[in-house]
Amino acid sequence: MKGKISGYQIRTALKLGLLYLVLFAFAMAFILPFFFLLTGSFKTSSDLFHVPFRWLPSKFTFDNYKQVFTKIPFFRYLKNTLIIVVFNMIGALISNSLIGYGFARLRWPGRDKVFMIVIATMILPYQVTLIPLYIMYTKVKWVGTFLPLIVPGFFGNAFFIFLMRQFLVGIPREITESARIDGANEFRIFWQLIMPISKPVLATVAIMSFMNSWKDFLGPLVFLGSDKLYTLSLAASMLRSNLNPNWELLLALGVVMVLPVLILFFVLQKYFIQGITMSGIKG
């Protein structure tokens, strides 16, 4: 009869309710730290450590943001960071797309074995290779410049190569074969045919490369040396001291550093999700 709710509908509603509850709990686990970061950046030091704890400041103040721009040479550090980030993104897009194309679309002896070796390098932590890299860069007199943080980006990244290769394997070979029959060379096929189709995975590589360079702390700390070359990630260590940690200023700097990543993600969100999804199911 109409108007009656069956047991199946009740079970389905309960399952959906439980699912939404779990998803909401996970969402809160990610949102609350950012909410604390954002609200804390508008608090005074006394308000930040007020007992009992208050999520919202008693009085919103922008003094923390003003001090971030005055206590450190913010714009110099921003310029240094952007130099590293932009060149790393360019290098990542050029090198990984070419290498991924070579593994996915070209046939050559030992291709799959070399690809497995490249993937195996992903298990090596950055800290393991840091000392050999420092010795090598010291011998070529690159330490104290941006080169150790920029040049490696033009030689590929194992994870980005994997993403590119997985995405390109899913493109039908008939497309490239018909272009070869029409007389197109390999580079023209790569540039004019494959790259326009690969916007989702290129956006994914661009976002991840941006995030890796933007938040990198250990690399600049080891290789830059001079405070004139410091990046924004190192600025936090300059704001913090043993006598006065300046937590409210660190929170304000955290908001300033998080915003560009969020903006880039939301602008390229469609391509990013599509690139990750298609790279994961192909190959």
C-alpha positions, 0 to 999 in steps of 0.5 A: 500500500501507498504510504507504507515504508518497507524494511528495505527502504529503512535499511537503505536509509540507515546505510546512507545515513551511516555513510554520510555520518562517516564522511562528515566525520572524516571531513571534519578531521580535515576541516577543523585544523584549517579552521583553527589555522584561519581563526588563530591567525586573527587572534592575539597571543593571549587570546590564542592561549585563552582558557577555556579554549575559544574557536573564534577570537574575541576581537579580530585583528589584522596585526599578525598579517601586518607583522608577517610582511614587516618582520621578515623580507616577505616579498624577497622570500616570495620571489625566491619561492616563485622562481623555484616553483615556476621553473620546477613546474616547467621542468616537470611538465616538459620532462615527465610528459616526454619520458611518459610518452616514451614509455607509453607510446614508443616501442624499444628494447627493455622498455618495461624493465627500465620503467620498473627500475624508474618506479623502484626509485620511488621507495628511496626516501629523499633523506637517503640521497640527500648526502650524495646530492650535497657532495655532488652539488658542492663539487660543481659549486651549485650549493648556495644557488637555486640550481640544486632545487631547479635542475633536477625538475628537468630530469623527471620524477618517478611518480609523475612519469608513472602518472603520465605513462598510465594516462597515455597508455589509455589513449587509443593507438589508432589516433597516432597510427592514422597521424603517422600514415598522414606523414606526421613525425613523432614530435608533431604527434606528441605536441599537436595530438597527444598533449592537447588530449593530456590536459587532465594529467598535465594539470595534475602534474602541475599542481603536485609539482607546485605543492612539492616546491612550494612547501619544501623545507629540507631542500632549501635549508640544505642547499641555499645557505644564504638568507638572501635566497631563503624561501617562504617555507624557511621564513617560519624558522626566522619568525620562531625563536626559543624565547618567543615562538610567535605562534600567532605570526606563524599561523598568519604565515601558514594561511598566506602559504596555504591560500595559493595551493587552495586557489590553484587546486580549485581552479584546476580541480576538474582536470586534477580529479580527472587526471588522477582517476584516468591515470589510476584505471588505465594501463 
